[in-house]
């Protein structure tokens, strides 16, 4: 999202992260003096008999601004599609596409080029919808289209919804009503590439939102023929007072809302801290990935109590397009894999990584029709490879973890996928206990020169075979690895062994 509420730079977080880094260095130095020699490998044990949540269809998606649809879906479409198809092949399901962000509240349907209202900066017309339809068709992707709620022009929103339905057909899965209504009163000019977020309202409360939501819902329901796209409420930035008021909003709306959506960014505040090293240290911490994602529990629980899914419509490392030297580095890839797994565990039903053309945190960079992979993409790819559609989270235990974090899934055939996250600049030795009877595993690895690397990420693949019931893996630091272990060979029955001995060649 290009804009966000004005927040003070999180210098306290940077100081805490820096202090934590100093303490870790001192502890490591002391340990080296007391116990010199090579470190013992981290011991990882997967527990497939303890299955967790099922990975939904199109769980991992891409969110983009309305202003980026034509740059991504016109001249650059073949390159963008080729890149996203890698995610689709790994995840065994198409990536979802969500169009919205701050531009949703600054866009309207205007094929005739009429004069814009004061809060509108983007015209959506046939060319925009044509580019979106071509992108969705090439990817077989479900689409969520964001509508402008703050403008208060429900007939214009209906006109956009009808035009999108004509171009996208059944691929138009949902219509999102508004974006961050809890920040309508905020305005900000920020970002390494100057982005202005307009103030939508001088005052706006959950009661105002409930009134606007009800009015739009009635207009859309009457104006769209069945089967209608489901209506998504929110895109909430997460202000606690708003989350607390939502049960009343949903209660008044009854069954008219088909999903709730919220946003999550690892680091708070639009202003970049001058200490990028401290920011990266904060980003790869458990607080930024697991604890920060756990903050969505109240919204997830609320959605599920009302029988609707929870979409994390925007996920990324830092708001306002990202922080240079942090959001565009391999540290962001390390964080992203961990955060996606954390959201799956917490109960999110879909997660869209947010971007826009030219954003610092973008998973790819576009220049004309060419597209270049950037470090955050590898975080998405590692998750997709380790958590394909239909697999389930599995229990995993790590002893002597150090800088290593692990997640695992199991599929219906008994195959296991293990994601290993090495978040330090030093290499890490890992010993994965697989038990007897497991065949050799395939290992996919993405490694960077350092957490601060903005390029130079290398992908490698190899085969690793068990020895004494375990597979040894050396992880360069930092890196992301996915081990794919086929099901254990089933022991032959006596009858099968006998048939094998007596069969003729």
N, C-alpha and C positions, 0 to 999 in steps of 0.2 A: 504494500500500500504506500503510495507516495507520501501521504501526510499522516500525522498522528497528534494526539493531544500534547500540548507543551509540557515537557517533563525536564526536570533539572538533570544535568549530566551526573551519572552514577559514579562519582569519584570515590564514595565510600566502598562501593563494590570493587573498584579497581584496587583500592588500598588493601581491602581484605584479601583479594586474590593474590596481590603481590606479597603480602605477609605470609599467606599460606605457602606460596612458592618458596620463599626464603626458608620457612620452617622445614619444608620437605627436603630442600637441599641440605640443610644442617643435619637433619635426621639421617639422610642417606650417607652423608660424609661420615657421621659418627658410626653408622653401621659398617661402613667400609673399613674403618679403623679396627673395629672389634672383630669383624668376621670377614677378612679378605678372601678373595677367590670368586669364582663364577657364581652367579645367582642360580638358585634352583628354579626349574621351570614352573610356570603356572600350571596347575592341574585342573583340567576342565572335565566335568562329568555331565553328560546329557541324561535327563530322566524322561524318556519318551512315554513312560507309563503315567505321567502326570500331565495330561494335555490341558491346554488353556483355551483361549479364544480362537475361534475360526477366523481366518483371514477372509474378509468379504470380497466380493467382486468389485473391481476398480477402486480398491481401498486407497491406492496411491494415485494422486492426480496432480494437475498443474493448474494454478490460478493465474490469470493475467488481467491486466487492465483493458478496458474498452479501447483505449488509445493504442494498444499494442496488437490488436487483432489483425489489422492489415499488414503491419511490418512482419508478423510471424506467419500469417496465413496467405500471403500473396507471393511475392517474389522469393521469399525465403522458405516457403512451405515445403518443398522437397527435402531441404536440409533439416528443417525442424522435425518433419515426419520421420525421417531416417533416424534421427537421434531418439525421439520418443518411442519409436518402434523397438529400440533396444530394451527400454523399460517394459514395454508390453510383452515382449518375448520372455523376458526374465520372470515377470510377474504372472504370466499366463492369463492375462486379462488386459483389456484396453485401459489406458489411463483416462481418468475423468478429466474433463475440461470445465473450469469455472471462469466466467468472465465477470469481473466486478471490481472490487477494491474502491478506493476513493473516487475513481472516475465514474463509478456507477451512479454516484450522487451528483455528478457534474456532466452527465450525458443525457440525451433525449433522442427520441425518434424524430428525425428532421430531414426527410428525403428531398424537400423542396427548398431548403436553404433559407428558412424564415429567420428573422432576427431572434437572437437568443435571449432568454431571461438572464438576469444578472448572475445567477449562480450556475449557469450552464456554460461549459467550455468545449464540449465534445458533441459533434453531430454524428448520430448513427444513421446510416442510410443503407441502400442496397449493396454497395460495395463492401461495407463492413460485414454485413450478414453473409454475403457471398464468400468472403475469405474465411469466416468462421465455419460455414457449412462445408467448404472444401477441406478444411483442416479436420473437422470432426468426421467427415466421410472417409478420409484417408486413414484415420486412426481407429475407425469404428467406435468412437468415443461418445459416452453420454455427456450432455452439456447442461450446465446450470448458467442461466443468464441473469445478471443483476439488473434490477429496475430501480429507477430514481424515485425514492419515497419522499425525500425532503422537499422536492419541488411541489408536491401536493397536486400534481396533475395526473390523476388516475386514468383519464381517457388516453393521454399520451402514452402512459405505461402499457395500456391495453393495446394500443396501435403497434408498439414495439413488440409486444408478446405475440400478436397475430402475425406480424411480418417474420419474426424468428421461427414461428411454427411453420409457416409456409416454406421457408428455406431449409429448415432442419428436420421437419417431420417428427418422427418418433424419437429422434436423437435428442430433441429438446426435452430433457428429463425433468427439469425443475426451473422455477423462477424465484430468485432471491429478492425479497422485498426490503430494500435499503441496505446500507453498509455502515456499520458502527453508529447506529442512532444514539448510542450513549456518548458520542463525541460530536454531535451536531453543533454544539455551542463552541467548539474549539477551532481555532485557525492557526496556521503555522507556515512559515517559509523556512525550509530546511533542506539538508541533504548535500552531498558532494556535487551533485548535479542539481541545481536549484529547482525545488519543487514547491509550489504554493498550494496549500490546502485552504479552501474557502470556508468561512464560517457559514453554516446553513441556517441556524436559528440563534436568536439572542437568548432564548430560554426554551428548554425542551425536557419533558419529564416522561417517565414510563406511562403515565396516563395519556399523555399526548400521543405517544407511540402506539398504544393500544387503539386509540381512536383512528389514527391514520391507517393502521394495519387492517382494521375492520372494514374501513371504506374501500381500500384497494382490493381486499379479498372479495367483496361483493361485486365490484366492477369486473374483476377478472373472471369470477365464476360465471357471471351472466354473459360475458362477452366471448368466452372461449368454449368451443364445443368439446364434449368428451371424446376420447380420454384426455383429460386436462393434465398439463405438467403439475407436479406437486409444488406447493408453495413453501418456501423456506423463510423462516423468520430469523432476523438478527444480523449475523455478521458482527456479533458483539465484541467490543474491545475488552470487556471484562471488568467494568466498574462494578464494585460489589453491590452498591445500592440498586443498580439495575438488575443484576442477577437475582437479588432478593425479591424484586418486584415481578419477575417473569411468571411465577406460578399464577398470579392473578391475570396476567395478560393471556396466557394460554387457556386458563379457565374460561375467560370470556369468549375466546375465539373458538372454543369447542373443537370439533374435528377438522376444522378448515386448514390447519397448518400441518404440512407433511414432513417437516424436518426443522431442527434448530441448527444454527451455525454460530461458531465463535472463532476468534483469532488467537494465535499464540506466537509470541516472539521471545527468543531466549533472553536477550538483553533488553533492559528497559531504558527508555529515553532516546530521543532522536539525536541529541548532540553526541558526537563521538568523543570518547575519552582520549586524551593525548597519548596515553600509555597503551599502545596496541598490544604489547606483550602481556600486560595485565588483563586486557580485554580477551585475548585468546585463551589465557589461563582460566578466566571465568567461563568462557564459552564451552570448554571441554570438561568442565567439572560436572559432577552428578547433580549439582543444584540447577544448572542451566538445562540439562536434558531431562532427568527423571523428576526432580522435585518441581521444576517449573511446569512440566506437562501435567503433573498431578494436580496443579491448581485448577484444571478444568473439570475436576470431579463433580463439583456442584452442578455445572451445566450439563454434563453427561448424564448424571443421575436424574435431573429434571426432565431431560428429553426422554429418557427411557421410562420414567414413571408415566409419561403421557403417551407412550407407545410409538414414539417417532425416533428416527436416527439422529445422531449428533455429527455434524460435519465440521471439521476444523478447516474452514474455508480459506484461511491464510496461515501458513506456517513458514517461519524463516528465522534467521539468526538475530536480526536486529531490525527495528522498524525504520520507516522513512527511506526505504531503498537499500539499507544496509550500511555498515561501517567499513571504510577502506582499511586494508591491512588486517581485517578480521573476517568479515562476511565473504570475502573473495579469496580466502585461503583454504588450505586443506583442513585447518581446524574446523571450518564450517561443515566439511564433509563428515568428519569424525562425529561432530555434534548431531548432524542430521540423521545418520543411521541410528544412533542411540535414541534420539527423540522420537523417531517414527515407531520404533519398537515400544517405547514407553507409552505412546498414545494408543497403540493397539492393545496393550495390556490394560490401560485405564478404561477402555471401552468405547473409544471413538470409532465411528462407522465409516468415515472417509476422511482423508487428510490431503489437502491440496497445498503443495509448495508454491508460495506466491512469488511472482516476478513481474517485471515490465521491461520493455525495451530500453536497455541502457542502465538498468539497476545494478548496484554494486553486488547485491546478493544473488544475481541471476545465475541459474545453472548452466546457461550457455550465453555466448555473446554473438550478436548478429552484426554483420557488416554487408550491406547490400543483400544479395541472395545467399551469402556464405554464413555458416554457423560454426563457432568454435566452442568446444567443450570447456567448461570451467570447473574448478574443484568441487563445488556443491553437487554437481551431477553425480559424482562417484558415490556420494552418500546415499542418493536416491537409488542408484543402481545396486549397491550392496544390499540395501533393504529388499528391493524387488527380487534379487536372486535368492535371498535367504528366506523370504516369506511369500511364496507364490500363492495365488488364489487356491483356496480349498485346504491349505495346510493349517495346522494349529500350533499355537505357542506350546512349547514343551518346557518342562523344568530344566534348569541348568545350574550347576554349582561350580564355583571357581575358588580354588584354594591358592594362596600366595598370588593374588590377582595382580598386585602392583599397578601398572598402567593398563592392564588388559581388562576389557569388559566383554561379556558374551551373552548372546541370545540364541535360542534354538527353536526350530519348528519340526513337526513330524507330519508326514502325509499319510493318506489312507493305506498305502501299501507298506508302510513301515520305514520308508526312507526318512533320513534325518538331514536337516540343513543347519549348520552352525555358523553364526556370524561372530567373528572375532574382531574387536576394535582395539587397536594399539594406539593410545592417545599420547604417548610420550615420544620424545625425539630419539630415545635409545631403543635398540632392538629388544625384543622380548621372546623368550623361548616358551613354548606352550606344549603341554603333553595332553592330548585328548584321549580319554579312556573310552574305548568303543566296545569292549567285550570281545568274547571269542566268536568266530564265525562271520565277522564283518568283512566284506570285500574291500578292495582299495577305494579310496575316496578321491574325488577331484577337488582341487583347490584353486579358487580364483582369488587373485590378490591385486589390490590397487595400493601402491606405495608412493609417497612423496618425499622429497629431500628433507622437509621439515614441516612443522605445523604452520609456519608462516609462508609456505610455498604457494605462489599463485599460478604456477605452471610446473611442468616437469613430472606430472603424475604418470606412473608407468603401470600398465596392466600386465599381469602374467598368469599363466595357467600351468598346472602340473598335476601329476598323480602322486598320491601319498598312500602308502600301504601300512597296515597295522603290523606292529611288532610287539610281542608279549602283551597283546590286548590293548595297545595304545598307538596313536599316531602322533609323531613328533612334528611340530610346525614351528619354524623360525619366522617371527614377524619383524620385518624391518620397522623402525620407528620413524614417523607414524605410518600406520597402514590400516586398511580394511581387508579382511579375508572372509571368504565364504567356503566352508567345507561341505560338500555334498556327499553323503554316505548312503549308498544303496541299501536296501533291506538286507538283513542278515540271511545267509543261505539256510534254508530249512533242511534239517537232517532227513535223509532218505529213510523211508520205512523198510522193514525187512523184505516185504514183498517187492518193493521197487528195486532194491539191490539184487534180489534173486532174478527178477525179470531182466535186469541189465546184464547179468552174467550169462543168461541162457539165450538172449536174443542173437539172431544171426546178423552178420554184417550186411 
